[in-house]
């Protein structure tokens, strides 16, 4: 779900990821119907109930490279969102992992 944004966006984001230790890299079909690539790191608090993922991402119209941040708890995630024209919102989603 894209909350607080005025445009219509793709709601399904197929995703492939490689995780080595706490480092992440991957590609996915983004909200703007483009392919995004990212590289980043996971931060775990002491209790390990939630995770913060942060890094750099490509594939959006507003800039070639953007900062990325995502809060994750179980299969749920929340991420900040930016829309060209200085409109801000959040993305809330559920992620299914094939293992």
PyMOL CGO cylinders between C-alpha atoms (Angstrom):
from pymol import cmd
from pymol.cgo import CYLINDER

trace = [
    CYLINDER, 0.00, 0.00, 0.00, 1.24, 3.47, -0.91, 0.3, 1, 1, 1, 1, 1, 1,
    CYLINDER, 1.24, 3.47, -0.91, -0.10, 5.87, 1.72, 0.3, 1, 1, 1, 1, 1, 1,
    CYLINDER, -0.10, 5.87, 1.72, -0.05, 9.66, 1.39, 0.3, 1, 1, 1, 1, 1, 1,
    CYLINDER, -0.05, 9.66, 1.39, 0.91, 9.68, -2.30, 0.3, 1, 1, 1, 1, 1, 1,
    CYLINDER, 0.91, 9.68, -2.30, -1.22, 11.14, -5.08, 0.3, 1, 1, 1, 1, 1, 1,
    CYLINDER, -1.22, 11.14, -5.08, -0.23, 8.92, -8.04, 0.3, 1, 1, 1, 1, 1, 1,
    CYLINDER, -0.23, 8.92, -8.04, -1.24, 5.32, -8.82, 0.3, 1, 1, 1, 1, 1, 1,
    CYLINDER, -1.24, 5.32, -8.82, 1.61, 2.84, -8.31, 0.3, 1, 1, 1, 1, 1, 1,
    CYLINDER, 1.61, 2.84, -8.31, 2.39, -0.79, -8.99, 0.3, 1, 1, 1, 1, 1, 1,
    CYLINDER, 2.39, -0.79, -8.99, 1.42, -2.79, -5.87, 0.3, 1, 1, 1, 1, 1, 1,
    CYLINDER, 1.42, -2.79, -5.87, 3.33, -6.04, -6.55, 0.3, 1, 1, 1, 1, 1, 1,
    CYLINDER, 3.33, -6.04, -6.55, 7.14, -6.09, -6.41, 0.3, 1, 1, 1, 1, 1, 1,
    CYLINDER, 7.14, -6.09, -6.41, 8.81, -9.39, -7.42, 0.3, 1, 1, 1, 1, 1, 1,
    CYLINDER, 8.81, -9.39, -7.42, 12.21, -9.38, -5.79, 0.3, 1, 1, 1, 1, 1, 1,
    CYLINDER, 12.21, -9.38, -5.79, 15.51, -11.31, -5.86, 0.3, 1, 1, 1, 1, 1, 1,
    CYLINDER, 15.51, -11.31, -5.86, 18.03, -10.77, -3.05, 0.3, 1, 1, 1, 1, 1, 1,
    CYLINDER, 18.03, -10.77, -3.05, 21.47, -11.95, -2.00, 0.3, 1, 1, 1, 1, 1, 1,
    CYLINDER, 21.47, -11.95, -2.00, 22.38, -11.65, 1.69, 0.3, 1, 1, 1, 1, 1, 1,
    CYLINDER, 22.38, -11.65, 1.69, 25.93, -12.20, 2.96, 0.3, 1, 1, 1, 1, 1, 1,
    CYLINDER, 25.93, -12.20, 2.96, 26.33, -11.66, 6.70, 0.3, 1, 1, 1, 1, 1, 1,
    CYLINDER, 26.33, -11.66, 6.70, 24.51, -8.32, 7.23, 0.3, 1, 1, 1, 1, 1, 1,
    CYLINDER, 24.51, -8.32, 7.23, 25.05, -7.03, 3.66, 0.3, 1, 1, 1, 1, 1, 1,
    CYLINDER, 25.05, -7.03, 3.66, 22.23, -7.10, 1.11, 0.3, 1, 1, 1, 1, 1, 1,
    CYLINDER, 22.23, -7.10, 1.11, 21.98, -6.61, -2.64, 0.3, 1, 1, 1, 1, 1, 1,
    CYLINDER, 21.98, -6.61, -2.64, 19.12, -7.24, -4.98, 0.3, 1, 1, 1, 1, 1, 1,
    CYLINDER, 19.12, -7.24, -4.98, 16.80, -6.27, -7.81, 0.3, 1, 1, 1, 1, 1, 1,
    CYLINDER, 16.80, -6.27, -7.81, 13.03, -5.83, -7.92, 0.3, 1, 1, 1, 1, 1, 1,
    CYLINDER, 13.03, -5.83, -7.92, 10.18, -4.49, -10.03, 0.3, 1, 1, 1, 1, 1, 1,
    CYLINDER, 10.18, -4.49, -10.03, 9.44, -1.14, -8.36, 0.3, 1, 1, 1, 1, 1, 1,
    CYLINDER, 9.44, -1.14, -8.36, 6.36, 1.02, -7.80, 0.3, 1, 1, 1, 1, 1, 1,
    CYLINDER, 6.36, 1.02, -7.80, 7.01, 3.01, -11.02, 0.3, 1, 1, 1, 1, 1, 1,
    CYLINDER, 7.01, 3.01, -11.02, 7.03, -0.13, -13.21, 0.3, 1, 1, 1, 1, 1, 1,
    CYLINDER, 7.03, -0.13, -13.21, 10.84, -0.06, -13.55, 0.3, 1, 1, 1, 1, 1, 1,
    CYLINDER, 10.84, -0.06, -13.55, 13.60, -2.41, -12.39, 0.3, 1, 1, 1, 1, 1, 1,
    CYLINDER, 13.60, -2.41, -12.39, 15.48, -1.20, -9.31, 0.3, 1, 1, 1, 1, 1, 1,
    CYLINDER, 15.48, -1.20, -9.31, 18.83, -2.44, -8.03, 0.3, 1, 1, 1, 1, 1, 1,
    CYLINDER, 18.83, -2.44, -8.03, 20.06, -1.82, -4.50, 0.3, 1, 1, 1, 1, 1, 1,
    CYLINDER, 20.06, -1.82, -4.50, 22.94, -2.45, -2.14, 0.3, 1, 1, 1, 1, 1, 1,
    CYLINDER, 22.94, -2.45, -2.14, 22.81, -2.02, 1.60, 0.3, 1, 1, 1, 1, 1, 1,
    CYLINDER, 22.81, -2.02, 1.60, 23.15, -3.35, 5.09, 0.3, 1, 1, 1, 1, 1, 1,
    CYLINDER, 23.15, -3.35, 5.09, 20.89, -4.79, 7.79, 0.3, 1, 1, 1, 1, 1, 1,
    CYLINDER, 20.89, -4.79, 7.79, 20.91, -3.44, 11.33, 0.3, 1, 1, 1, 1, 1, 1,
    CYLINDER, 20.91, -3.44, 11.33, 19.60, -5.69, 14.10, 0.3, 1, 1, 1, 1, 1, 1,
    CYLINDER, 19.60, -5.69, 14.10, 18.73, -4.32, 17.55, 0.3, 1, 1, 1, 1, 1, 1,
    CYLINDER, 18.73, -4.32, 17.55, 19.60, -6.38, 20.60, 0.3, 1, 1, 1, 1, 1, 1,
    CYLINDER, 19.60, -6.38, 20.60, 16.17, -8.07, 20.77, 0.3, 1, 1, 1, 1, 1, 1,
    CYLINDER, 16.17, -8.07, 20.77, 16.19, -8.97, 17.01, 0.3, 1, 1, 1, 1, 1, 1,
    CYLINDER, 16.19, -8.97, 17.01, 12.40, -8.53, 16.83, 0.3, 1, 1, 1, 1, 1, 1,
    CYLINDER, 12.40, -8.53, 16.83, 12.75, -6.03, 13.98, 0.3, 1, 1, 1, 1, 1, 1,
    CYLINDER, 12.75, -6.03, 13.98, 15.37, -5.11, 11.38, 0.3, 1, 1, 1, 1, 1, 1,
    CYLINDER, 15.37, -5.11, 11.38, 16.38, -1.83, 9.76, 0.3, 1, 1, 1, 1, 1, 1,
    CYLINDER, 16.38, -1.83, 9.76, 17.65, -2.11, 6.18, 0.3, 1, 1, 1, 1, 1, 1,
    CYLINDER, 17.65, -2.11, 6.18, 19.41, 0.87, 4.62, 0.3, 1, 1, 1, 1, 1, 1,
    CYLINDER, 19.41, 0.87, 4.62, 21.52, 1.59, 1.54, 0.3, 1, 1, 1, 1, 1, 1,
    CYLINDER, 21.52, 1.59, 1.54, 21.34, 2.99, -1.99, 0.3, 1, 1, 1, 1, 1, 1,
    CYLINDER, 21.34, 2.99, -1.99, 18.82, 2.23, -4.73, 0.3, 1, 1, 1, 1, 1, 1,
    CYLINDER, 18.82, 2.23, -4.73, 18.40, 2.93, -8.46, 0.3, 1, 1, 1, 1, 1, 1,
    CYLINDER, 18.40, 2.93, -8.46, 15.48, 2.82, -10.90, 0.3, 1, 1, 1, 1, 1, 1,
    CYLINDER, 15.48, 2.82, -10.90, 13.30, 5.78, -9.90, 0.3, 1, 1, 1, 1, 1, 1,
    CYLINDER, 13.30, 5.78, -9.90, 12.39, 8.85, -11.99, 0.3, 1, 1, 1, 1, 1, 1,
    CYLINDER, 12.39, 8.85, -11.99, 13.36, 11.45, -9.36, 0.3, 1, 1, 1, 1, 1, 1,
    CYLINDER, 13.36, 11.45, -9.36, 17.09, 10.57, -9.32, 0.3, 1, 1, 1, 1, 1, 1,
    CYLINDER, 17.09, 10.57, -9.32, 19.57, 8.00, -10.66, 0.3, 1, 1, 1, 1, 1, 1,
    CYLINDER, 19.57, 8.00, -10.66, 20.58, 6.94, -7.12, 0.3, 1, 1, 1, 1, 1, 1,
    CYLINDER, 20.58, 6.94, -7.12, 18.53, 7.45, -3.96, 0.3, 1, 1, 1, 1, 1, 1,
    CYLINDER, 18.53, 7.45, -3.96, 18.89, 6.51, -0.30, 0.3, 1, 1, 1, 1, 1, 1,
    CYLINDER, 18.89, 6.51, -0.30, 16.91, 3.47, 0.78, 0.3, 1, 1, 1, 1, 1, 1,
    CYLINDER, 16.91, 3.47, 0.78, 15.53, 2.59, 4.19, 0.3, 1, 1, 1, 1, 1, 1,
    CYLINDER, 15.53, 2.59, 4.19, 13.09, -0.09, 5.29, 0.3, 1, 1, 1, 1, 1, 1,
    CYLINDER, 13.09, -0.09, 5.29, 11.88, -1.20, 8.73, 0.3, 1, 1, 1, 1, 1, 1,
    CYLINDER, 11.88, -1.20, 8.73, 10.94, -4.87, 8.82, 0.3, 1, 1, 1, 1, 1, 1,
    CYLINDER, 10.94, -4.87, 8.82, 9.25, -7.05, 11.45, 0.3, 1, 1, 1, 1, 1, 1,
    CYLINDER, 9.25, -7.05, 11.45, 8.49, -10.62, 10.48, 0.3, 1, 1, 1, 1, 1, 1,
    CYLINDER, 8.49, -10.62, 10.48, 7.12, -10.49, 6.95, 0.3, 1, 1, 1, 1, 1, 1,
    CYLINDER, 7.12, -10.49, 6.95, 5.77, -6.90, 7.31, 0.3, 1, 1, 1, 1, 1, 1,
    CYLINDER, 5.77, -6.90, 7.31, 7.71, -3.83, 6.23, 0.3, 1, 1, 1, 1, 1, 1,
    CYLINDER, 7.71, -3.83, 6.23, 7.34, -0.06, 6.27, 0.3, 1, 1, 1, 1, 1, 1,
    CYLINDER, 7.34, -0.06, 6.27, 9.41, 2.30, 4.11, 0.3, 1, 1, 1, 1, 1, 1,
    CYLINDER, 9.41, 2.30, 4.11, 9.39, 6.05, 3.50, 0.3, 1, 1, 1, 1, 1, 1,
    CYLINDER, 9.39, 6.05, 3.50, 8.25, 7.18, 0.04, 0.3, 1, 1, 1, 1, 1, 1,
    CYLINDER, 8.25, 7.18, 0.04, 8.89, 10.29, -2.03, 0.3, 1, 1, 1, 1, 1, 1,
    CYLINDER, 8.89, 10.29, -2.03, 6.89, 11.52, -5.01, 0.3, 1, 1, 1, 1, 1, 1,
    CYLINDER, 6.89, 11.52, -5.01, 8.24, 14.07, -7.51, 0.3, 1, 1, 1, 1, 1, 1,
    CYLINDER, 8.24, 14.07, -7.51, 6.77, 17.42, -6.50, 0.3, 1, 1, 1, 1, 1, 1,
    CYLINDER, 6.77, 17.42, -6.50, 7.84, 17.13, -2.85, 0.3, 1, 1, 1, 1, 1, 1,
    CYLINDER, 7.84, 17.13, -2.85, 5.07, 14.79, -1.74, 0.3, 1, 1, 1, 1, 1, 1,
    CYLINDER, 5.07, 14.79, -1.74, 6.02, 12.31, 1.00, 0.3, 1, 1, 1, 1, 1, 1,
    CYLINDER, 6.02, 12.31, 1.00, 4.28, 9.16, 2.19, 0.3, 1, 1, 1, 1, 1, 1,
    CYLINDER, 4.28, 9.16, 2.19, 4.95, 5.61, 3.30, 0.3, 1, 1, 1, 1, 1, 1,
    CYLINDER, 4.95, 5.61, 3.30, 4.81, 2.16, 1.76, 0.3, 1, 1, 1, 1, 1, 1,
    CYLINDER, 4.81, 2.16, 1.76, 3.46, -0.68, 3.89, 0.3, 1, 1, 1, 1, 1, 1,
    CYLINDER, 3.46, -0.68, 3.89, 3.74, -4.21, 2.64, 0.3, 1, 1, 1, 1, 1, 1,
    CYLINDER, 3.74, -4.21, 2.64, 3.93, -7.91, 3.31, 0.3, 1, 1, 1, 1, 1, 1,
    CYLINDER, 3.93, -7.91, 3.31, 6.81, -9.94, 1.91, 0.3, 1, 1, 1, 1, 1, 1,
    CYLINDER, 6.81, -9.94, 1.91, 6.69, -13.66, 1.19, 0.3, 1, 1, 1, 1, 1, 1,
    CYLINDER, 6.69, -13.66, 1.19, 10.10, -15.35, 1.06, 0.3, 1, 1, 1, 1, 1, 1,
    CYLINDER, 10.10, -15.35, 1.06, 10.84, -18.56, -0.86, 0.3, 1, 1, 1, 1, 1, 1,
    CYLINDER, 10.84, -18.56, -0.86, 13.51, -20.55, 0.95, 0.3, 1, 1, 1, 1, 1, 1,
]
cmd.load_cgo(trace, "trace")
